[in-house]
Amino acid sequence: MAAARQAMNKNTSINASERVTQSHPLTKSDKQVKSKKRVADHGEVFTAEREVNAMLDLVQQETERIESRFLEPACGNGNFLVEVLRRKLGVVDGRYSKSQTEWERYAVLAVSSIYGVDILEDNAQECRTRLYKIFDDRYNSLFDSKCKVDCLKSVDFILHSNILWGDALDFTNPVTKQPIVFSEWSAVNGSLLKRRDYVFRFLVEQSHQFSLFNDEGEAAAIDEPIKDYPLIHFLKLREDDTTQL
Ligand SMILES: C[S@@+](CC[C@H](N)C(=O)[O-])C[C@H]1O[C@@H](n2cnc3c(N)ncnc32)[C@H](O)[C@@H]1O
């Protein structure tokens, strides 16, 4: 891993990974309150680890299903999401640690199943950083110098797509007012990933299942992806490639 990290540090084009690994050294968050103002303005009181675990135990089977998707619409700095990733990676370790390729494939899939939104930009960033660090530490402890920069770049890319700065009440970015869009990642034939983008508002409205009907009285197609990408190898995800798709 030291070799992989050196390579990442030398390569100045890996801006996304540097953003994740360097801008927020914070990896563990014990504090439940950052400031009185943030509590007053945004109700920001983070859930303690004991409660997080007790709540996740209620859906234990899902937290241990590698591809089971979790979305937290007010994720804070990620107390629930980091524990979900920890549990999923525990399953990946148990099943696949003897094969690096298999471990990478399923560990990346685990990361791709985790989604979050927070109205405070620093929370979304901190959440990404903590998730990245959990992946990086586990990968490093298993495969050390054989860790691949490409794998870390894919994880970084997915985290920037899945953990977003946004208002979960009006479904937009608080500053740009652009609609929040999430990517769905699905494994195809082992090493390929299918990416489809969906508008967050429509996903929520669909799950509330109201009667949205079109002119013919049929269910309106609000669950259609707004963008459908070609298949891509799970180790080849990065900003330069995907913006061209
Ligand atoms: C009570 S904290 C919970 C954080 C995290 N879920 C946890 O349990 O540790 C509430 C979080 O919701 C965020 N928040 C408040 N209003 C929001 C909104 N409209 N959209 C998205 N996030 C919001 C706050 O910034 C804060 O991080």
The ligand as a MOL file (V3000), in Angstrom:
LIG
                    3D

  0  0  0     0  0            999 V3000
M  V30 BEGIN CTAB
M  V30 COUNTS 27 29 0 0 0
M  V30 BEGIN ATOM
M  V30 1 C -29.6890 14.9470 13.9870 0
M  V30 2 S -28.3730 15.1160 12.7960 0 CHG=1
M  V30 3 C -28.1820 13.4030 12.3680 0
M  V30 4 C -26.9530 13.1010 11.5780 0
M  V30 5 C -26.7300 11.6150 11.3000 0
M  V30 6 N -27.8570 11.0500 10.6190 0
M  V30 7 C -26.5040 10.8680 12.6010 0
M  V30 8 O -27.4230 10.1670 13.0150 0
M  V30 9 O -25.4120 10.9810 13.1670 0 CHG=-1
M  V30 10 C -29.2630 15.8270 11.4640 0
M  V30 11 C -28.4550 16.0910 10.2040 0
M  V30 12 O -29.3550 16.4980 9.1800 0
M  V30 13 C -28.7590 17.5130 8.4240 0
M  V30 14 N -29.8610 18.2600 7.8020 0
M  V30 15 C -30.7000 19.1640 8.3730 0
M  V30 16 N -31.6120 19.5860 7.4770 0
M  V30 17 C -31.3550 18.9030 6.3210 0
M  V30 18 C -31.9570 18.9120 5.0400 0
M  V30 19 N -33.0120 19.6890 4.7270 0
M  V30 20 N -31.4270 18.1080 4.0810 0
M  V30 21 C -30.3500 17.3330 4.3470 0
M  V30 22 N -29.7390 17.2930 5.5430 0
M  V30 23 C -30.2310 18.0620 6.5320 0
M  V30 24 C -27.9150 18.2850 9.4060 0
M  V30 25 O -26.8780 18.9980 8.7790 0
M  V30 26 C -27.4020 17.1580 10.3200 0
M  V30 27 O -26.1770 16.6670 9.8600 0
M  V30 END ATOM
M  V30 BEGIN BOND
M  V30 1 1 1 2
M  V30 2 1 2 3
M  V30 3 1 2 10
M  V30 4 1 3 4
M  V30 5 1 4 5
M  V30 6 1 5 6
M  V30 7 1 5 7
M  V30 8 2 7 8
M  V30 9 1 7 9
M  V30 10 1 10 11
M  V30 11 1 11 12
M  V30 12 1 11 26
M  V30 13 1 12 13
M  V30 14 1 13 14
M  V30 15 1 13 24
M  V30 16 1 14 15
M  V30 17 1 14 23
M  V30 18 2 15 16
M  V30 19 1 16 17
M  V30 20 1 17 18
M  V30 21 2 17 23
M  V30 22 1 18 19
M  V30 23 2 18 20
M  V30 24 1 20 21
M  V30 25 2 21 22
M  V30 26 1 22 23
M  V30 27 1 24 25
M  V30 28 1 24 26
M  V30 29 1 26 27
M  V30 END BOND
M  V30 END CTAB
M  END
